[in-house]
Amino acid sequence: MTALGQRAHELPIPVLETERLILRGPEPRDFAPLCDFNSDADRMRFLGGPVTDHDQVWRGFLSNMGHWMWRGHGMWTVQEKASGETVGRVGVIDHLQWDEPEIGWHIFADHEGRGFAYEAALTARRYAAETWGFDRLISYIDPDNTRSRALAERLGATVEREKPEFFGTTVLVYRHPSVAKGDA
């Protein structure tokens, strides 16, 4: 049995760095900011709505670790180097209902507007292409999610098609440019 905060096993999650950020595996200190994010109605509006049950957030937190173990990829925790604060998550997910692996991102409310999502997504996308062979990833985005759509477009992604009945709604499927061709 391990004490809270100790891991029984190391996770196979690579650590990536940018000029301002560290992309790393989840740590116990990330749970509280994730609870805050999940309970924020505005932040969760396009992710199924707010979740205030900490047990449910905990299951999602652990699910991400399981995704890394099972699939070999998942969501990194994004940490700002200067402050050491957890500022969001970015990564590649491939749930059972997905057509193919997706790159996704969440930046926590207090850290939005500083370019963190762009910086982290570029780094994660390049790593996914070069290491895992996931070139030209997709992003599922609700048509009304203007912030996420703007980021996808800034990343060079374009709308490829609509996907109806995606967890009860229709989403846009953005296709990211090829990293292999040096576009990203």
MDTraj code that builds the backbone (N, CA, C; nanometers):
import mdtraj as md
import numpy as np

residues = "MET THR ALA LEU GLY GLN ARG ALA HIS GLU LEU PRO ILE PRO VAL LEU GLU THR GLU ARG LEU ILE LEU ARG GLY PRO GLU PRO ARG ASP PHE ALA PRO LEU CYS ASP PHE ASN SER ASP ALA ASP ARG MET ARG PHE LEU GLY GLY PRO VAL THR ASP HIS ASP GLN VAL TRP ARG GLY PHE LEU SER ASN MET GLY HIS TRP MET TRP ARG GLY HIS GLY MET TRP THR VAL GLN GLU LYS ALA SER GLY GLU THR VAL GLY ARG VAL GLY VAL ILE ASP HIS LEU GLN TRP ASP GLU PRO GLU ILE GLY TRP HIS ILE PHE ALA ASP HIS GLU GLY ARG GLY PHE ALA TYR GLU ALA ALA LEU THR ALA ARG ARG TYR ALA ALA GLU THR TRP GLY PHE ASP ARG LEU ILE SER TYR ILE ASP PRO ASP ASN THR ARG SER ARG ALA LEU ALA GLU ARG LEU GLY ALA THR VAL GLU ARG GLU LYS PRO GLU PHE PHE GLY THR THR VAL LEU VAL TYR ARG HIS PRO SER VAL ALA LYS GLY ASP ALA".split()
xyz = np.array([
    [0.0854, -0.1173, 0.0000],
    [0.0000, 0.0000, 0.0000],
    [0.0902, 0.1239, 0.0000],
    [0.0546, 0.2235, -0.0784],
    [0.1343, 0.3462, -0.0828],
    [0.0572, 0.4594, -0.0178],
    [0.1321, 0.5552, 0.0340],
    [0.0703, 0.6738, 0.0925],
    [0.0209, 0.7650, -0.0187],
    [-0.0752, 0.8496, 0.0106],
    [-0.1254, 0.9448, -0.0874],
    [-0.0084, 1.0256, -0.1413],
    [-0.0012, 1.0344, -0.2713],
    [0.1075, 1.1098, -0.3316],
    [0.2223, 1.0240, -0.3791],
    [0.2255, 0.8980, -0.3372],
    [0.3307, 0.8076, -0.3835],
    [0.2721, 0.7155, -0.4896],
    [0.3541, 0.6823, -0.5865],
    [0.3116, 0.5915, -0.6915],
    [0.3666, 0.4529, -0.6635],
    [0.2839, 0.3535, -0.6901],
    [0.3298, 0.2160, -0.6794],
    [0.4174, 0.1804, -0.7991],
    [0.3870, 0.2438, -0.9158],
    [0.4606, 0.2160, -1.0389],
    [0.4772, 0.3462, -1.1162],
    [0.5850, 0.3565, -1.1882],
    [0.6037, 0.4716, -1.2759],
    [0.5209, 0.4517, -1.4015],
    [0.4639, 0.5587, -1.4509],
    [0.3842, 0.5531, -1.5729],
    [0.4737, 0.5779, -1.6944],
    [0.4427, 0.5141, -1.8061],
    [0.5251, 0.5311, -1.9264],
    [0.4869, 0.6575, -2.0036],
    [0.4968, 0.7705, -1.9363],
    [0.4556, 0.8962, -1.9977],
    [0.5795, 0.9819, -2.0220],
    [0.6078, 1.0115, -2.1490],
    [0.7247, 1.0948, -2.1779],
    [0.7038, 1.2370, -2.1266],
    [0.8113, 1.3023, -2.0902],
    [0.8065, 1.4425, -2.0482],
    [0.8570, 1.5257, -2.1659],
    [0.7760, 1.6233, -2.2066],
    [0.8117, 1.7133, -2.3161],
    [0.8256, 1.8536, -2.2601],
    [0.9151, 1.9311, -2.3176],
    [0.9328, 2.0688, -2.2715],
    [0.9286, 2.1648, -2.3882],
    [0.8721, 2.2809, -2.3617],
    [0.8755, 2.3926, -2.4541],
    [0.9486, 2.5049, -2.3814],
    [0.9535, 2.6201, -2.4411],
    [1.0197, 2.7329, -2.3761],
    [0.9559, 2.7666, -2.2414],
    [0.8204, 2.7581, -2.2348],
    [0.7499, 2.7999, -2.1131],
    [0.6800, 2.6885, -2.0384],
    [0.6716, 2.5689, -2.0990],
    [0.5858, 2.4646, -2.0440],
    [0.6579, 2.3317, -2.0281],
    [0.6039, 2.2504, -1.9370],
    [0.6412, 2.1099, -1.9238],
    [0.5135, 2.0293, -1.9452],
    [0.5188, 1.9333, -2.0355],
    [0.4089, 1.8399, -2.0565],
    [0.4525, 1.7106, -1.9897],
    [0.3755, 1.6670, -1.8906],
    [0.4167, 1.5529, -1.8088],
    [0.2942, 1.4717, -1.7693],
    [0.3203, 1.3593, -1.7066],
    [0.2124, 1.2763, -1.6562],
    [0.1432, 1.3408, -1.5377],
    [0.0233, 1.2929, -1.5056],
    [-0.0508, 1.3479, -1.3923],
    [0.0168, 1.3161, -1.2595],
    [0.0016, 1.4095, -1.1678],
    [0.0533, 1.3939, -1.0319],
    [-0.0595, 1.4255, -0.9344],
    [-0.0497, 1.3799, -0.8101],
    [-0.1566, 1.4054, -0.7129],
    [-0.1954, 1.5533, -0.7021],
    [-0.0992, 1.6444, -0.7132],
    [-0.1289, 1.7875, -0.6995],
    [-0.2148, 1.8415, -0.8136],
    [-0.2320, 1.7648, -0.9210],
    [-0.3129, 1.8087, -1.0347],
    [-0.4616, 1.7840, -1.0138],
    [-0.4959, 1.7041, -0.9139],
    [-0.6363, 1.6681, -0.8950],
    [-0.7225, 1.7886, -0.8567],
    [-0.6763, 1.8725, -0.7668],
    [-0.7574, 1.9888, -0.7246],
    [-0.7839, 2.0842, -0.8423],
    [-0.6833, 2.1230, -0.9228],
    [-0.7132, 2.2080, -1.0383],
    [-0.8063, 2.1401, -1.1389],
    [-0.7958, 2.0070, -1.1505],
    [-0.8850, 1.9351, -1.2409],
    [-1.0284, 1.9377, -1.1881],
    [-1.0453, 1.9268, -1.0568],
    [-1.1791, 1.9388, -0.9968],
    [-1.2373, 2.0771, -1.0244],
    [-1.1556, 2.1809, -1.0083],
    [-1.2019, 2.3170, -1.0359],
    [-1.2445, 2.3311, -1.1819],
    [-1.1640, 2.2787, -1.2733],
    [-1.1954, 2.2835, -1.4158],
    [-1.3267, 2.2113, -1.4446],
    [-1.3403, 2.0913, -1.3901],
    [-1.4599, 2.0105, -1.4161],
    [-1.5866, 2.0719, -1.3589],
    [-1.5756, 2.1495, -1.2535],
    [-1.6948, 2.2098, -1.1932],
    [-1.7318, 2.3438, -1.2566],
    [-1.6487, 2.3947, -1.3454],
    [-1.6713, 2.5235, -1.4115],
    [-1.7663, 2.5043, -1.5294],
    [-1.8883, 2.5555, -1.5169],
    [-1.9910, 2.5358, -1.6199],
    [-1.9472, 2.5891, -1.7555],
    [-1.8787, 2.7023, -1.7586],
    [-1.8331, 2.7584, -1.8861],
    [-1.7268, 2.6707, -1.9498],
    [-1.6294, 2.6251, -1.8709],
    [-1.5193, 2.5438, -1.9253],
    [-1.5706, 2.4072, -1.9724],
    [-1.6707, 2.3532, -1.9048],
    [-1.7198, 2.2186, -1.9351],
    [-1.8413, 2.2170, -2.0291],
    [-1.8829, 2.3324, -2.0743],
    [-2.0029, 2.3433, -2.1574],
    [-1.9967, 2.2501, -2.2784],
    [-1.8811, 2.2346, -2.3379],
    [-1.8676, 2.1517, -2.4576],
    [-1.8086, 2.0143, -2.4280],
    [-1.7972, 1.9820, -2.3012],
    [-1.7401, 1.8528, -2.2602],
    [-1.8388, 1.7739, -2.1749],
    [-1.9666, 1.7951, -2.1997],
    [-2.0687, 1.7193, -2.1287],
    [-2.1271, 1.7883, -2.0076],
    [-2.0845, 1.9104, -1.9802],
    [-2.1384, 1.9848, -1.8673],
    [-2.0539, 1.9689, -1.7426],
    [-2.0792, 2.0540, -1.6432],
    [-1.9966, 2.0524, -1.5224],
    [-2.0111, 1.9220, -1.4443],
    [-1.9020, 1.8847, -1.3804],
    [-1.8981, 1.7659, -1.2953],
    [-1.8509, 1.8123, -1.1581],
    [-1.9391, 1.8048, -1.0605],
    [-1.9036, 1.8497, -0.9253],
    [-1.8764, 1.7334, -0.8304],
    [-1.9067, 1.6129, -0.8736],
    [-1.8824, 1.4938, -0.7925],
    [-1.7349, 1.4576, -0.8034],
    [-1.6609, 1.4773, -0.6946],
    [-1.5170, 1.4507, -0.6974],
    [-1.4842, 1.3043, -0.7250],
    [-1.5744, 1.2138, -0.6876],
    [-1.5523, 1.0727, -0.7198],
    [-1.5533, 1.0513, -0.8710],
    [-1.6414, 1.1211, -0.9397],
    [-1.6485, 1.1092, -1.0848],
    [-1.5243, 1.1718, -1.1504],
    [-1.4790, 1.2853, -1.0980],
    [-1.3565, 1.3473, -1.1493],
    [-1.2379, 1.2545, -1.1236],
    [-1.2351, 1.1913, -1.0077],
    [-1.1273, 1.0976, -0.9747],
    [-1.1238, 0.9820, -1.0753],
    [-1.2420, 0.9296, -1.1098],
    [-1.2458, 0.8210, -1.2087],
    [-1.1898, 0.8685, -1.3422],
    [-1.2210, 0.9911, -1.3824],
    [-1.1663, 1.0456, -1.5057],
    [-1.0158, 1.0666, -1.4975],
    [-0.9711, 1.1114, -1.3835],
    [-0.8277, 1.1327, -1.3583],
    [-0.7535, 1.0006, -1.3749],
    [-0.8060, 0.8945, -1.3135],
    [-0.7440, 0.7628, -1.3236],
    [-0.7611, 0.7026, -1.4627],
    [-0.8719, 0.7337, -1.5271],
    [-0.8962, 0.6856, -1.6633],
    [-0.7872, 0.7335, -1.7582],
    [-0.7413, 0.8579, -1.7398],
    [-0.6337, 0.9093, -1.8234],
    [-0.5069, 0.8254, -1.8043],
    [-0.4775, 0.7885, -1.6817],
    [-0.3599, 0.7046, -1.6569],
    [-0.3769, 0.5680, -1.7227],
    [-0.4970, 0.5138, -1.7161],
    [-0.5247, 0.3870, -1.7815],
    [-0.5120, 0.3969, -1.9324],
    [-0.5497, 0.5113, -1.9880],
    [-0.5367, 0.5325, -2.1318],
    [-0.3896, 0.5257, -2.1722],
    [-0.3033, 0.5890, -2.0929],
    [-0.1597, 0.5818, -2.1197],
    [-0.1113, 0.4367, -2.1137],
    [-0.1560, 0.3626, -2.0139],
    [-0.1110, 0.2244, -1.9977],
    [-0.1629, 0.1358, -2.1118],
    [-0.2882, 0.1545, -2.1499],
    [-0.3513, 0.0675, -2.2487],
    [-0.3131, 0.1050, -2.3914],
    [-0.3185, 0.2352, -2.4216],
    [-0.2967, 0.2815, -2.5586],
    [-0.1538, 0.3289, -2.5855],
    [-0.0811, 0.3638, -2.4794],
    [0.0540, 0.4156, -2.4981],
    [0.0576, 0.5649, -2.5262],
    [-0.0562, 0.6304, -2.5145],
    [-0.0659, 0.7756, -2.5295],
    [-0.1863, 0.8233, -2.4498],
    [-0.1957, 0.9538, -2.4306],
    [-0.3054, 1.0098, -2.3528],
    [-0.2875, 1.1592, -2.3354],
    [-0.3483, 1.2116, -2.2312],
    [-0.3428, 1.3551, -2.2034],
    [-0.2266, 1.3845, -2.1080],
    [-0.1400, 1.4760, -2.1527],
    [-0.0355, 1.5255, -2.0640],
    [-0.0947, 1.6330, -1.9738],
    [-0.0393, 1.6474, -1.8572],
    [-0.0651, 1.7630, -1.7734],
    [0.0281, 1.8731, -1.8216],
    [-0.0261, 1.9932, -1.8363],
    [0.0540, 2.1069, -1.8810],
    [0.0882, 2.1903, -1.7581],
    [0.2175, 2.2078, -1.7359],
    [0.2675, 2.2835, -1.6210],
    [0.3465, 2.4029, -1.6722],
    [0.3200, 2.5193, -1.6159],
    [0.3988, 2.6375, -1.6505],
    [0.5325, 2.6284, -1.5769],
    [0.6417, 2.6448, -1.6498],
    [0.7745, 2.6356, -1.5877],
    [0.7967, 2.7448, -1.4840],
    [0.7628, 2.8679, -1.5183],
    [0.7950, 2.9809, -1.4308],
    [0.7289, 2.9701, -1.2945],
    [0.6021, 2.9323, -1.2915],
    [0.5283, 2.9288, -1.1656],
    [0.5188, 2.7891, -1.1051],
    [0.5368, 2.6854, -1.1883],
    [0.5174, 2.5482, -1.1428],
    [0.3709, 2.5085, -1.1370],
    [0.2810, 2.5989, -1.1779],
    [0.1376, 2.5719, -1.1695],
    [0.0900, 2.4789, -1.2806],
    [-0.0098, 2.3983, -1.2462],
    [-0.0791, 2.3167, -1.3447],
    [-0.1749, 2.4091, -1.4188],
    [-0.1594, 2.4178, -1.5520],
    [-0.2390, 2.5146, -1.6291],
    [-0.3378, 2.4491, -1.7245],
    [-0.3317, 2.3157, -1.7395],
    [-0.4257, 2.2494, -1.8279],
    [-0.3806, 2.1101, -1.8648],
    [-0.4405, 2.0604, -1.9747],
    [-0.4063, 1.9287, -2.0266],
    [-0.4089, 1.9343, -2.1792],
    [-0.3256, 1.8546, -2.2408],
    [-0.3227, 1.8421, -2.3863],
    [-0.2768, 1.7006, -2.4182],
    [-0.3256, 1.6451, -2.5274],
    [-0.2763, 1.5135, -2.5640],
    [-0.3597, 1.4439, -2.6675],
    [-0.3276, 1.3177, -2.6856],
    [-0.3923, 1.2349, -2.7865],
    [-0.4756, 1.1296, -2.7158],
    [-0.6034, 1.1287, -2.7484],
    [-0.6947, 1.0311, -2.6901],
    [-0.7595, 0.9503, -2.8018],
    [-0.7933, 0.8272, -2.7695],
    [-0.8525, 0.7369, -2.8678],
    [-0.9533, 0.6482, -2.7963],
    [-1.0691, 0.7068, -2.7659],
    [-1.1746, 0.6326, -2.6965],
    [-1.2392, 0.5318, -2.7904],
    [-1.3171, 0.4433, -2.7358],
    [-1.3828, 0.3400, -2.8156],
    [-1.4716, 0.3976, -2.9258],
    [-1.5382, 0.5099, -2.8996],
    [-1.6298, 0.5678, -2.9970],
    [-1.5604, 0.6572, -3.1002],
    [-1.4303, 0.6798, -3.0862],
    [-1.3587, 0.7679, -3.1773],
    [-1.3323, 0.6956, -3.3091],
    [-1.3325, 0.7690, -3.4191],
    [-1.2978, 0.7125, -3.5491],
    [-1.1474, 0.6861, -3.5590],
    [-1.0714, 0.7703, -3.4929],
    [-0.9253, 0.7639, -3.4966],
    [-0.8732, 0.8494, -3.3812],
    [-0.7439, 0.8437, -3.3537],
    [-0.6908, 0.9252, -3.2434],
    [-0.7157, 1.0748, -3.2655],
    [-0.7440, 1.1427, -3.1546],
    [-0.7757, 1.2860, -3.1574],
    [-0.6776, 1.3621, -3.0697],
    [-0.6380, 1.4795, -3.1149],
    [-0.5622, 1.5691, -3.0274],
    [-0.6623, 1.6659, -2.9646],
    [-0.6530, 1.6778, -2.8328],
    [-0.7434, 1.7650, -2.7594],
    [-0.6675, 1.8484, -2.6584],
    [-0.7356, 1.9501, -2.6053],
    [-0.6716, 2.0421, -2.5124],
    [-0.7739, 2.1033, -2.4187],
    [-0.7284, 2.1353, -2.2998],
    [-0.8055, 2.2125, -2.2012],
    [-0.7042, 2.3015, -2.1306],
    [-0.7317, 2.4288, -2.1293],
    [-0.6501, 2.5197, -2.0487],
    [-0.7416, 2.5733, -1.9393],
    [-0.6940, 2.5697, -1.8180],
    [-0.7749, 2.6105, -1.7042],
    [-0.7979, 2.7617, -1.7083],
    [-0.9118, 2.8041, -1.6582],
    [-0.9621, 2.9412, -1.6753],
    [-0.8597, 3.0496, -1.6420],
    [-0.7881, 3.0363, -1.5324],
    [-0.6943, 3.1408, -1.4913],
    [-0.5724, 3.1521, -1.5821],
    [-0.5586, 3.0596, -1.6760],
    [-0.4379, 3.0555, -1.7587],
    [-0.4668, 3.0723, -1.9078],
    [-0.5908, 3.0950, -1.9417],
    [-0.6274, 3.1114, -2.0820],
    [-0.5782, 3.2464, -2.1348],
    [-0.5567, 3.2527, -2.2659],
    [-0.5197, 3.3783, -2.3298],
    [-0.3710, 3.4084, -2.3288],
    [-0.2892, 3.3104, -2.2921],
    [-0.1437, 3.3316, -2.2855],
    [-0.0682, 3.2461, -2.3871],
    [-0.1424, 3.1778, -2.4751],
    [-0.0798, 3.0969, -2.5780],
    [-0.0355, 2.9592, -2.5321],
    [-0.0735, 2.9191, -2.4111],
    [-0.0308, 2.7894, -2.3593],
    [-0.0878, 2.6729, -2.4407],
    [-0.2151, 2.6806, -2.4769],
    [-0.2773, 2.5714, -2.5517],
    [-0.2091, 2.5542, -2.6866],
    [-0.1818, 2.6627, -2.7534],
    [-0.1144, 2.6575, -2.8838],
    [0.0250, 2.5942, -2.8707],
    [0.1010, 2.6435, -2.7766],
    [0.2375, 2.5949, -2.7552],
    [0.2383, 2.4461, -2.7198],
    [0.1494, 2.4064, -2.6305],
    [0.1432, 2.2668, -2.5874],
    [0.0924, 2.1765, -2.6996],
    [-0.0098, 2.2209, -2.7715],
    [-0.0671, 2.1390, -2.8790],
    [0.0326, 2.1188, -2.9929],
    [0.1069, 2.2224, -3.0282],
    [0.2092, 2.2068, -3.1330],
    [0.3120, 2.1012, -3.0927],
    [0.3556, 2.1079, -2.9683],
    [0.4563, 2.0143, -2.9183],
    [0.4007, 1.8723, -2.9134],
    [0.2792, 1.8566, -2.8610],
    [0.2162, 1.7245, -2.8526],
    [0.1908, 1.6676, -2.9920],
    [0.1460, 1.7517, -3.0833],
    [0.1162, 1.7059, -3.2197],
    [0.2425, 1.6581, -3.2909],
    [0.3491, 1.7330, -3.2772],
    [0.4759, 1.6923, -3.3394],
    [0.5261, 1.5603, -3.2789],
    [0.5205, 1.5495, -3.1473],
    [0.5647, 1.4261, -3.0815],
    [0.4789, 1.3078, -3.1275],
    [0.3485, 1.3265, -3.1352],
    [0.2582, 1.2191, -3.1770],
    [0.2897, 1.1713, -3.3181],
    [0.3233, 1.2633, -3.4059],
    [0.3566, 1.2259, -3.5439],
    [0.4915, 1.1562, -3.5515],
    [0.5906, 1.2159, -3.4868],
    [0.7280, 1.1648, -3.4991],
    [0.7518, 1.0363, -3.4201],
    [0.6814, 1.0198, -3.3086],
    [0.7068, 0.9053, -3.2213],
    [0.6043, 0.7935, -3.2387],
    [0.4779, 0.8308, -3.2507],
    [0.3719, 0.7306, -3.2583],
    [0.3178, 0.7099, -3.3995],
    [0.3612, 0.7912, -3.4942],
    [0.3119, 0.7794, -3.6315],
    [0.1729, 0.8368, -3.6514],
    [0.1274, 0.9228, -3.5603],
    [-0.0049, 0.9849, -3.5706],
    [0.0050, 1.1179, -3.6445],
    [0.0266, 1.1117, -3.7720],
    [0.0333, 1.2328, -3.8530],
    [-0.1085, 1.2686, -3.8980],
    [-0.1353, 1.3963, -3.9096],
    [-0.2658, 1.4478, -3.9546],
    [-0.3778, 1.4072, -3.8585],
    [-0.3583, 1.4311, -3.7319],
    [-0.4588, 1.4017, -3.6298],
    [-0.5874, 1.4798, -3.6554],
    [-0.6927, 1.4395, -3.5866],
    [-0.8182, 1.5122, -3.5915],
    [-0.8449, 1.5753, -3.4555],
    [-0.9407, 1.6686, -3.4541],
    [-0.9969, 1.7233, -3.3304],
    [-1.1470, 1.7316, -3.3490],
    [-1.2213, 1.6739, -3.2560],
    [-1.3668, 1.6859, -3.2551],
    [-1.4020, 1.8142, -3.1799],
    [-1.4745, 1.9059, -3.2455],
    [-1.5051, 2.0340, -3.1815],
    [-1.6508, 2.0707, -3.2067],
    [-1.7198, 2.1076, -3.1003],
    [-1.8573, 2.1555, -3.1114],
    [-1.8581, 2.2825, -3.1964],
    [-1.9510, 2.2960, -3.2909],
    [-1.9548, 2.4152, -3.3761],
    [-1.9637, 2.5465, -3.2986],
    [-2.0221, 2.5435, -3.1792],
    [-2.0357, 2.6654, -3.0991],
    [-1.9141, 2.6957, -3.0121],
    [-1.8171, 2.6080, -3.0106],
    [-1.6982, 2.6271, -2.9277],
    [-1.5971, 2.7138, -3.0048],
    [-1.6221, 2.8421, -3.0034],
    [-1.5420, 2.9346, -3.0844],
    [-1.3962, 2.9413, -3.0395],
    [-1.3708, 2.9271, -2.9105],
    [-1.2321, 2.9319, -2.8612],
    [-1.1520, 2.8128, -2.9138],
    [-1.2107, 2.6945, -2.9058],
    [-1.1397, 2.5752, -2.9515],
    [-1.1265, 2.5747, -3.1040],
    [-1.2288, 2.6213, -3.1724],
    [-1.2213, 2.6294, -3.3192],
    [-1.1111, 2.7262, -3.3612],
    [-1.1013, 2.8390, -3.2925],
    [-0.9975, 2.9376, -3.3259],
    [-0.8582, 2.8784, -3.3041],
    [-0.8416, 2.8018, -3.1976],
    [-0.7121, 2.7387, -3.1725],
    [-0.6815, 2.6357, -3.2807],
    [-0.7785, 2.5518, -3.3136],
    [-0.7565, 2.4508, -3.4188],
    [-0.7144, 2.5185, -3.5495],
    [-0.7801, 2.6277, -3.5832],
    [-0.7472, 2.6991, -3.7070],
    [-0.6096, 2.7649, -3.6972],
    [-0.5751, 2.8176, -3.5814],
    [-0.4417, 2.8737, -3.5621],
    [-0.3347, 2.7650, -3.5776],
    [-0.3686, 2.6432, -3.5393],
    [-0.2791, 2.5293, -3.5545],
    [-0.2738, 2.4785, -3.6985],
    [-0.3544, 2.5379, -3.7859],
    [-0.3550, 2.4989, -3.9264],
    [-0.4565, 2.3921, -3.9615],
    [-0.5405, 2.3517, -3.8674],
    [-0.6420, 2.2496, -3.8931],
    [-0.7590, 2.3112, -3.9692],
    [-0.8228, 2.2290, -4.0515],
    [-0.9397, 2.2739, -4.1278],
    [-1.0537, 2.1747, -4.1069],
    [-1.1763, 2.2238, -4.1247],
    [-1.2932, 2.1372, -4.1088],
    [-1.2951, 2.0371, -4.2244],
    [-1.2973, 1.9100, -4.1879],
    [-1.3011, 1.8032, -4.2878],
    [-1.4433, 1.7553, -4.3124],
    [-1.5222, 1.7494, -4.2024],
    [-1.6595, 1.7000, -4.2142],
    [-1.7334, 1.7246, -4.0827],
    [-1.8605, 1.6953, -4.0835],
    [-1.9389, 1.6929, -3.9602],
    [-1.9533, 1.5481, -3.9157],
    [-1.9610, 1.5308, -3.7868],
    [-1.9861, 1.3978, -3.7312],
    [-2.1124, 1.4084, -3.6466],
    [-2.2234, 1.3569, -3.6982],
    [-2.3481, 1.3622, -3.6203],
    [-2.3499, 1.2564, -3.5110],
    [-2.4350, 1.2783, -3.4128],
    [-2.4555, 1.1821, -3.3049],
    [-2.3273, 1.1484, -3.2295],
    [-2.2493, 1.2495, -3.2038],
    [-2.1287, 1.2327, -3.1241],
    [-2.1646, 1.2683, -2.9813],
    [-2.1925, 1.1679, -2.9016],
    [-2.2384, 1.1862, -2.7638],
    [-2.3581, 1.2807, -2.7577],
    [-2.4523, 1.2592, -2.8502],
    [-2.5776, 1.3339, -2.8481],
    [-2.5759, 1.4666, -2.9205],
    [-2.4685, 1.5002, -2.9876],
    [-2.4616, 1.6274, -3.0593],
    [-2.3854, 1.6065, -3.1907],
    [-2.3870, 1.7074, -3.2738],
    [-2.3078, 1.7054, -3.3958],
    [-2.1829, 1.7877, -3.3722],
    [-2.0682, 1.7344, -3.4116],
    [-1.9420, 1.8061, -3.3966],
    [-1.8764, 1.8226, -3.5330],
    [-1.7836, 1.9169, -3.5375],
    [-1.7011, 1.9342, -3.6558],
    [-1.5744, 1.8514, -3.6358],
    [-1.5305, 1.7874, -3.7422],
    [-1.4058, 1.7120, -3.7376],
    [-1.3013, 1.7968, -3.8092],
    [-1.2089, 1.8485, -3.7301],
    [-1.0976, 1.9267, -3.7846],
    [-0.9833, 1.8319, -3.8158],
    [-0.9206, 1.8501, -3.9311],
    [-0.8039, 1.7701, -3.9692],
    [-0.6800, 1.8597, -3.9588],
    [-0.5806, 1.8125, -3.8840],
    [-0.4574, 1.8886, -3.8657],
    [-0.3629, 1.8638, -3.9825],
    [-0.2759, 1.9611, -4.0110],
    [-0.1813, 1.9439, -4.1217],
    [-0.0766, 1.8386, -4.0892],
    [-0.0122, 1.7918, -4.1921],
    [0.0910, 1.6899, -4.1784],
    [0.2152, 1.7472, -4.1099],
    [0.2579, 1.6772, -4.0082],
    [0.3850, 1.7128, -3.9429],
    [0.4993, 1.6585, -4.0269],
    [0.4775, 1.5438, -4.0909],
    [0.5815, 1.4800, -4.1709],
    [0.6272, 1.5683, -4.2853],
    [0.5397, 1.6515, -4.3362],
    [0.5747, 1.7397, -4.4472],
    [0.6298, 1.8724, -4.3974],
    [0.6457, 1.8835, -4.2660],
    [0.7001, 2.0071, -4.2101],
    [0.5982, 2.1181, -4.1981],
    [0.4682, 2.0842, -4.2119],
    [0.3633, 2.1851, -4.2041],
    [0.3321, 2.2262, -4.0620],
    [0.3754, 2.1471, -3.9645],
    [0.3337, 2.1784, -3.8269],
    [0.4539, 2.2071, -3.7426],
])
top = md.Topology()
chain = top.add_chain()
for i, resn in enumerate(residues, 1):
    res = top.add_residue(resn, chain, resSeq=i)
    for name in ("N", "CA", "C"):
        top.add_atom(name, md.element.get_by_symbol(name[0]), res)
traj = md.Trajectory(xyz[None], top)
